Amino acid sequence: MSEMGFRWLVFSRIMRSIGIIFITLSSSLYLSLIHVSVVIIGVVFLGVVGFSSLLSITLGLIGDRYGYKKSLIIGDSISTLGAFIFSLSSNFYLIAASLIVAGIGGAAGGMRGVYSPGLSALVVSNWPDERERVKKMGILTSSASLASIIGSSMLIIHNYLPFSNVENYRILFLVSSFFLLSSLLSILKVEEKARPRKTSKVMTRSSFSYVYKVMVTNALAGFGIGLAIPLLPLWFKIRYGVDSSEIGIVFTLSYLFTSVGSFLATRIHLDILKIASFTRTMNGIFLILMAISPWFALASALYLVRGMNAGIGAPNRVAINVRGVRSEDFGAASSIEGIATRGAQMSSGLSGELMEMSTFYPLFLGGVIQAISGILYLTLLRKPRSESQAIKR
């Protein structure tokens, strides 16, 4: 991929982040505003995760055979259409269906807008060098996280629009759908290198022997994330009694911190696996500390530091997750690994139940599970360097 092609990819992720972050942040608040119960909101997000997992593996297989750029175009087309329908309807069933089909909702971290089916595979396919992959992913996540500030700022200004609360949300949802459309059109300018011909139906045995280890750790991490993160904006509201503008400020600052972390990831030259494992463990520990925080300011500060930590870790995990995968299997591997994470995030359906019991449980339990997954990540994926180099790329 030429540098111009990469710039179009960066621009696409910037536009996508602006649009998708606002919808992701505000969807639980909006559903609550139209009198949907916390439990039902959790069930809707369960559907979001389930459908996006199925779509991800389908697009991963398409990418291996026909190109990862095509996977990106198909996936982002669906998200754009879903966002547009979401903005026009006030019917709960149509709203829920559009969220589920579009795969919009769930975790609202700073890197939410970066990843869509085919993105990771496209990057690792175009740049064979592991350090270069970390650098490119760091640029993408840093740019997208910084752009997420605009999306979260839309939540801040929501209260200042001259219409009703519901109408204000719907106007901003419509604006978000146009950002997603801009992202989709930008992908058309992205370039892709030729890939090895696919020789297996899904994945070669050598690739799967590595991928299943990533799947185990990702599933554990995803279960913890599903408990803690998808309903986090609503958690702040219920736990501390703050309004949408205050919540928007917290997430706006967290995206800035995540962007800084992703930038630092391009400058840190320590062991990639150790960085990936340590940052995932710390992500869980920060959630535990948030769960026991008696003050909104302290919980917010912890979430900001967690955002920076996550920004450092994510680009390194992208590189590690394909370290033992054959190049013809990048699409299937990244999709299956992603499914392990997103599928486990269906625990968001349980998150609503836990929050009705106590706001302590979702973040504490989610944090413990994610911290354990970080330790397991290092344990399972650590292997002799010679073995890694022996895999035919």
HELIX and SHEET records of a PDB file:
HELIX    1   1 GLU A    3  LEU A   33  1                                  31    
HELIX    2   2 VAL A   38  TYR A   66  1                                  29    
HELIX    3   3 TYR A   68  LEU A   88  1                                  21    
HELIX    4   4 PHE A   92  ALA A  102  1                                  11    
HELIX    5   5 LEU A  119  ASN A  126  1                                   8    
HELIX    6   6 GLU A  130  ILE A  157  1                                  28    
HELIX    7   7 HIS A  158  TYR A  160  5                                   3    
HELIX    8   8 ASN A  165  ILE A  187  1                                  23    
HELIX    9   9 ARG A  205  ALA A  228  1                                  24    
HELIX   10  10 LEU A  232  TYR A  240  1                                   9    
HELIX   11  11 SER A  244  ALA A  265  1                                  22    
HELIX   12  12 ILE A  272  ALA A  291  1                                  20    
HELIX   13  13 PHE A  296  ASN A  321  1                                  26    
HELIX   14  14 SER A  327  ASP A  329  5                                   3    
HELIX   15  15 PHE A  330  ALA A  344  1                                  15    
HELIX   16  16 GLN A  345  SER A  347  5                                   3    
HELIX   17  17 SER A  348  MET A  357  1                                  10    
HELIX   18  18 PHE A  360  LEU A  381  1                                  22    
HELIX   19  19 ARG A  385  ALA A  390  1                                   6    
END                                                                             
